[in-house]
C-alpha cells in the first residue's frame, strides 16, 4: 500500500472535522493546507548536483587566443609560434576589390535573405570592431603596438603559408597598376606593409640603412640583388588620403631608384578582414615586415619596433633563403664528444702515451 504524504493526511483529517469548525475558519484552513500540498507535490524528490564548469584552454599556436595585457591595459607581445599567411598559393587577379558579378548574380544576391543577413552581420562587425581610436589606444607607451616577437629562424618551406595577392598602383609610369604576385614571385623578398607614417617608421627599424646596417651590407653583396629585393606595400583605404598620396607620386619617385618604382604598391581595395587575420595584422596602425621566399611563402614575420635580436634574425633568415634560391646546400655541423672523436680516429693518429723507464 502506497504511503501518503503528511500534507495529504492533514487535508483528509481537516475534511472529516469540517462539521465542527466555523465556515470562515474552515476556508482558511483549507486554503493553507491546499497550498502546502501543492508545494509538496511540485517539489522535486532529488536535486541533481551542479555540473562543474569546464574551461578549455586553447593551444599555444591558436591565433584567436587573446593577448595578455599589462596592468595599464597595454598588449604584451608574445613569440610567433605558427606560420602566417593563406593556405592556398596566390594568383594574379585575386583580391582586387572589384565586383565581377554579372547582373543576374547581383539580382539573385539582392533577393537572397541569407546574403542580406550576412551583409548585416558584416556591417555590425565593421561598426563595433573597426575603430580608429581603438587602434591608436592599443599602441601603448612601452611596446608601441608590438604584438609578436619575430622567430630566431625561418619557418620550413613545407609548413609555411602563402602571402596573398594584392593589386595596387605603383610608381612605374608605363604600367600604373601591378599585382604583387608578379613582382614577388621568383625572388626572395623583404616586404614592408604599413598604412600610416607611424607604421612606415616602425618598418624602417627593421630594414632601414641606418637602423639595420647588417641588412644593408648584406644586400650590397655581389649576386644578392639578383636574388633578393625589398618591396613596400602602403595600405590606404581612405579615398581622401589615397588621393593625397597620388598627388605626391613624383616626390616618391625621386626618393627611390628607377628599378624600385614597381616595388612600391599603393593599395586601396582588397585588404579584407580575412587577409588581415591571416597575416597577423591586429592593429592597422602598426608596421609589419615579412620575409618571403621565391614561391611567395611567408618564412619570417615581425612587427612594431625591431629589437636587436630581431634584426639579427632577419639578416640570418634572409641569408638562408638566398642560399636556398641559389641552390647552395648548407653544411650541417654535428657536435661530437671528445671520446667519440678519439674512437673514430685512425689508430696511427692516436698518440700512445710514453711510459717512463
C-alpha positions as CSV (number, residue, x, y, z in Angstrom):
1,X,0.0,0.0,0.0
2,X,1.4,3.4,-1.0
3,X,2.2,5.8,1.8
4,X,0.5,9.2,1.8
5,X,2.4,12.4,2.4
6,X,1.9,14.3,5.7
7,X,0.2,17.2,3.9
8,X,-2.4,14.9,2.3
9,X,-3.2,13.3,5.7
10,X,-3.7,16.7,7.2
11,X,-6.1,17.6,4.4
12,X,-8.2,14.3,5.0
13,X,-8.4,14.9,8.7
14,X,-9.5,18.5,8.1
15,X,-12.3,17.4,5.8
16,X,-13.6,14.9,8.4
17,X,-13.7,17.5,11.1
18,X,-15.2,20.2,8.9
19,X,-18.6,20.0,10.6
20,X,-17.2,21.2,14.0
21,X,-15.3,24.2,12.5
22,X,-16.9,27.5,11.5
23,X,-17.2,28.3,7.8
24,X,-14.7,31.2,7.7
25,X,-12.0,29.4,9.7
26,X,-12.6,26.2,7.7
27,X,-12.0,28.1,4.4
28,X,-8.7,29.5,5.8
29,X,-7.5,26.1,6.9
30,X,-8.4,24.5,3.5
31,X,-6.5,27.2,1.7
32,X,-3.5,26.8,3.8
33,X,-3.3,23.0,3.5
34,X,-4.0,23.1,-0.2
35,X,-1.1,25.5,-0.7
36,X,1.2,23.3,1.3
37,X,0.0,20.2,-0.6
38,X,0.8,21.8,-4.0
39,X,4.3,22.8,-2.8
40,X,4.9,19.2,-1.5
41,X,3.8,17.7,-4.8
42,X,5.7,20.1,-7.1
43,X,9.0,19.9,-5.1
44,X,11.4,17.5,-6.8
45,X,12.4,14.5,-4.8
46,X,16.0,14.5,-6.0
47,X,18.1,17.6,-6.9
48,X,20.9,16.7,-9.3
49,X,24.4,18.0,-8.3
50,X,25.6,21.1,-10.3
51,X,27.8,20.2,-13.2
52,X,31.3,21.7,-12.9
53,X,32.2,24.3,-15.4
54,X,34.9,23.1,-17.8
55,X,37.4,25.7,-19.1
56,X,39.0,24.8,-22.3
57,X,42.5,26.2,-22.7
58,X,43.4,26.9,-26.4
59,X,46.7,25.6,-27.8
60,X,49.7,27.9,-27.8
61,X,49.5,28.3,-31.6
62,X,45.8,29.4,-31.7
63,X,45.6,32.8,-33.3
64,X,42.3,33.5,-31.6
65,X,43.8,33.4,-28.1
66,X,43.5,36.9,-26.6
67,X,46.8,38.8,-26.0
68,X,48.0,39.2,-22.4
69,X,47.7,42.8,-21.2
70,X,49.7,44.6,-18.5
71,X,48.1,46.4,-15.6
72,X,47.8,49.6,-17.7
73,X,45.9,47.7,-20.4
74,X,48.8,47.6,-23.0
75,X,49.3,44.5,-25.1
76,X,52.3,42.3,-24.3
77,X,54.0,40.8,-27.3
78,X,54.5,37.1,-27.5
79,X,56.7,34.9,-29.7
80,X,55.4,33.9,-33.1
81,X,54.7,30.2,-32.8
82,X,52.8,29.5,-36.0
83,X,53.2,30.4,-39.7
84,X,51.3,33.3,-41.1
85,X,49.6,33.5,-44.4
86,X,46.8,31.9,-46.5
87,X,46.6,28.1,-47.1
88,X,46.5,28.5,-50.9
89,X,49.1,30.0,-53.3
90,X,48.4,33.4,-54.7
91,X,47.4,34.1,-58.3
92,X,47.4,37.4,-60.3
93,X,43.9,38.9,-60.3
94,X,42.9,37.9,-56.8
95,X,41.8,40.3,-54.1
96,X,41.4,43.2,-56.5
97,X,38.4,44.7,-54.6
98,X,36.3,45.0,-57.8
99,X,32.9,43.4,-58.2
100,X,33.0,40.9,-61.1
101,X,29.4,39.7,-60.8
102,X,27.0,40.0,-63.7
103,X,23.5,41.5,-63.5
104,X,21.9,38.1,-62.9
105,X,24.2,37.2,-60.0
106,X,23.6,40.7,-58.4
107,X,19.8,40.3,-58.7
108,X,20.0,36.8,-57.0
109,X,22.1,38.1,-54.2
110,X,19.8,41.1,-53.8
111,X,16.8,38.9,-53.4
112,X,18.5,36.4,-51.1
113,X,17.7,36.8,-47.4
114,X,20.8,34.9,-46.3
115,X,23.0,37.3,-48.2
116,X,21.3,40.3,-46.6
117,X,21.7,38.7,-43.2
118,X,25.4,38.1,-43.8
119,X,25.9,41.6,-45.0
120,X,24.1,42.9,-41.9
121,X,26.4,41.0,-39.7
122,X,29.4,42.3,-41.6
123,X,28.2,45.9,-41.2
124,X,27.7,45.4,-37.5
125,X,31.2,43.9,-37.2
126,X,32.7,46.9,-39.0
127,X,30.8,49.3,-36.9
128,X,31.8,47.9,-33.5
129,X,35.2,46.3,-34.1
130,X,36.8,48.6,-36.6
131,X,37.6,51.7,-34.6
132,X,40.3,54.2,-35.4
133,X,40.7,55.3,-31.8
134,X,40.9,51.7,-30.6
135,X,44.0,51.1,-32.8
136,X,45.5,54.3,-31.6
137,X,44.8,53.4,-27.9
138,X,46.3,49.9,-28.3
139,X,49.6,51.3,-29.5
140,X,50.7,51.9,-25.9
141,X,53.7,53.6,-24.4
142,X,56.1,50.7,-23.7
143,X,55.7,48.3,-26.7
144,X,54.1,50.8,-29.1
145,X,51.7,48.3,-30.6
146,X,54.1,45.4,-31.0
147,X,52.1,42.1,-30.7
148,X,54.5,39.4,-31.9
149,X,58.2,38.6,-31.4
150,X,60.0,37.5,-34.6
151,X,61.3,33.9,-34.7
152,X,65.0,33.3,-34.4
153,X,65.0,31.0,-37.5
154,X,62.7,31.0,-40.5
155,X,59.8,28.5,-40.8
156,X,60.4,25.5,-43.0
157,X,59.0,25.7,-46.6
158,X,56.9,22.6,-46.0
159,X,54.9,24.2,-43.3
160,X,54.9,27.9,-44.3
161,X,51.8,29.5,-45.8
162,X,51.5,31.9,-48.7
163,X,51.4,35.7,-48.9
164,X,48.1,36.9,-50.6
165,X,48.0,38.7,-53.9
166,X,47.1,42.4,-53.8
167,X,46.7,44.9,-56.7
168,X,47.8,48.4,-56.3
169,X,49.2,51.5,-58.0
170,X,53.0,51.6,-58.4
171,X,55.4,54.4,-59.3
172,X,56.0,52.8,-62.7
173,X,54.9,55.3,-65.4
174,X,54.5,52.7,-68.2
175,X,52.1,50.4,-66.2
176,X,50.4,52.0,-63.2
177,X,48.7,49.0,-61.6
178,X,50.5,45.8,-60.8
179,X,49.8,42.6,-59.0
180,X,52.1,41.9,-56.1
181,X,52.5,38.2,-57.1
182,X,54.0,39.3,-60.5
183,X,56.7,41.2,-58.5
184,X,57.2,38.8,-55.6
185,X,57.3,35.5,-57.4
186,X,60.8,34.2,-58.4
187,X,62.8,36.3,-55.9
188,X,63.4,36.4,-52.1
189,X,61.5,39.5,-50.9
190,X,61.6,41.6,-47.7
191,X,58.1,43.1,-47.7
192,X,57.2,46.1,-45.6
193,X,53.4,46.5,-45.0
194,X,52.1,49.7,-43.4
195,X,49.1,52.0,-43.5
196,X,50.4,55.2,-41.8
197,X,53.6,57.1,-41.4
198,X,53.9,55.7,-37.9
199,X,53.9,52.1,-39.4
200,X,56.4,53.1,-42.0
201,X,58.8,54.4,-39.3
202,X,58.5,51.1,-37.5
203,X,59.3,49.2,-40.7
204,X,62.4,51.3,-41.1
205,X,63.7,50.0,-37.8
206,X,63.9,46.5,-39.4
207,X,65.1,47.4,-42.9
208,X,66.5,51.0,-42.7
209,X,70.0,51.5,-43.9
210,X,71.0,53.3,-40.7
211,X,68.9,51.2,-38.3
212,X,69.9,47.8,-39.6
213,X,73.4,48.1,-41.0
214,X,73.7,44.3,-41.3
215,X,70.8,44.1,-43.8
216,X,72.1,46.9,-45.9
217,X,75.6,45.4,-46.0
218,X,74.1,42.0,-47.0
219,X,72.0,43.5,-49.8
220,X,75.1,45.2,-51.3
221,X,77.0,41.9,-51.6
222,X,77.7,40.6,-55.1
223,X,75.0,38.5,-56.5
224,X,72.4,39.2,-53.8
225,X,70.5,41.9,-55.7
226,X,69.8,39.3,-58.5
227,X,68.0,37.0,-56.0
228,X,66.7,39.3,-53.2
229,X,64.6,42.5,-53.2
230,X,62.8,44.9,-50.9
231,X,59.1,45.7,-51.5
232,X,56.9,48.3,-49.9
233,X,53.1,48.0,-49.7
234,X,51.1,51.0,-48.4
235,X,47.6,50.1,-47.5
236,X,45.3,53.2,-47.7
237,X,41.6,52.5,-47.8
238,X,40.6,56.2,-47.2
239,X,39.7,57.7,-50.6
240,X,40.9,61.2,-49.5
241,X,44.3,60.1,-48.2
242,X,44.7,57.8,-51.2
243,X,44.2,60.8,-53.5
244,X,46.7,62.9,-51.5
245,X,49.4,60.2,-51.8
246,X,48.8,60.0,-55.5
247,X,49.4,63.8,-55.8
248,X,52.9,63.2,-54.4
249,X,53.9,60.3,-56.6
250,X,56.6,62.4,-58.2
251,X,58.3,63.0,-54.8
252,X,58.2,59.3,-54.1
253,X,59.9,58.6,-57.4
254,X,62.7,61.0,-56.6
255,X,63.3,59.3,-53.3
256,X,63.8,55.8,-55.0
257,X,65.8,54.3,-57.8
258,X,64.0,53.8,-61.1
259,X,64.3,50.0,-60.8
260,X,62.5,50.2,-57.5
261,X,59.5,52.1,-58.8
262,X,57.5,48.9,-59.5
263,X,58.3,47.6,-56.0
264,X,56.2,50.3,-54.3
265,X,52.5,49.5,-54.1
266,X,49.7,51.8,-53.0
267,X,46.7,49.5,-52.3
268,X,43.2,50.9,-51.9
269,X,41.0,47.8,-52.1
270,X,41.1,44.1,-51.5
271,X,42.5,44.1,-47.9
272,X,39.7,42.4,-46.1
273,X,39.5,41.0,-42.5
274,X,40.2,37.5,-43.8
275,X,43.6,38.6,-45.1
276,X,44.4,40.8,-42.0
277,X,43.8,37.9,-39.7
278,X,45.8,35.5,-41.8
279,X,48.8,37.9,-41.8
280,X,48.5,38.7,-38.1
281,X,47.5,42.4,-38.6
282,X,45.6,43.0,-35.4
283,X,46.4,46.7,-35.4
284,X,46.2,48.6,-38.7
285,X,48.5,51.5,-37.5
286,X,51.5,49.2,-36.7
287,X,54.1,48.4,-39.3
288,X,54.7,44.7,-40.3
289,X,57.7,43.1,-42.1
290,X,57.5,39.8,-43.8
291,X,60.3,37.7,-45.4
292,X,59.1,35.7,-48.4
293,X,60.8,33.0,-50.4
294,X,60.7,32.7,-54.2
295,X,57.3,30.9,-54.1
296,X,55.6,33.7,-52.0
297,X,55.7,31.7,-48.8
298,X,55.9,33.7,-45.5
299,X,59.0,32.3,-43.8
300,X,59.6,35.1,-41.2
301,X,57.5,37.9,-39.8
302,X,57.8,40.8,-37.3
303,X,56.0,44.0,-36.4
304,X,56.4,47.1,-34.3
305,X,59.8,48.5,-33.3
306,X,62.6,46.0,-34.1
307,X,64.7,44.6,-31.3
308,X,68.4,43.9,-31.6
309,X,67.9,40.1,-31.8
310,X,65.1,40.5,-34.4
311,X,67.4,42.5,-36.7
312,X,70.0,39.7,-36.5
313,X,67.4,37.0,-37.1
314,X,66.1,38.9,-40.2
315,X,69.6,39.1,-41.7
316,X,70.3,35.4,-40.8
317,X,67.0,34.2,-42.2
318,X,67.5,36.2,-45.4
319,X,70.9,34.7,-45.9
320,X,69.4,31.2,-45.6
321,X,66.6,31.9,-48.1
322,X,69.1,33.4,-50.5
323,X,71.2,30.2,-50.3
324,X,68.1,28.2,-50.9
325,X,67.3,30.2,-54.0
326,X,70.8,29.8,-55.3
327,X,70.8,26.1,-54.6
328,X,73.5,26.2,-52.1
329,X,73.4,23.4,-49.6
330,X,74.4,24.4,-46.1
331,X,76.7,22.0,-44.3
332,X,75.2,20.5,-41.2
333,X,77.7,20.6,-38.4
334,X,77.2,17.9,-35.8
335,X,78.9,18.2,-32.5
336,X,81.0,15.2,-31.4
337,X,82.1,14.4,-27.9
338,X,85.9,14.1,-27.3
339,X,85.7,10.4,-26.6
340,X,83.7,9.7,-29.7
341,X,86.1,11.7,-31.8
342,X,89.1,9.6,-30.4
343,X,87.2,6.4,-31.0
344,X,86.5,7.2,-34.7
345,X,90.1,8.4,-35.4
346,X,92.6,6.1,-37.1
347,X,94.9,4.2,-34.9
348,X,98.1,5.8,-36.2
349,X,96.6,9.3,-35.5
350,X,96.3,8.5,-31.8
351,X,99.5,9.1,-30.0
352,X,100.4,6.4,-27.4
353,X,101.4,7.7,-24.0
354,X,105.0,7.3,-23.1
355,X,105.7,5.2,-20.1
356,X,108.7,6.5,-18.1
357,X,111.5,3.9,-17.5
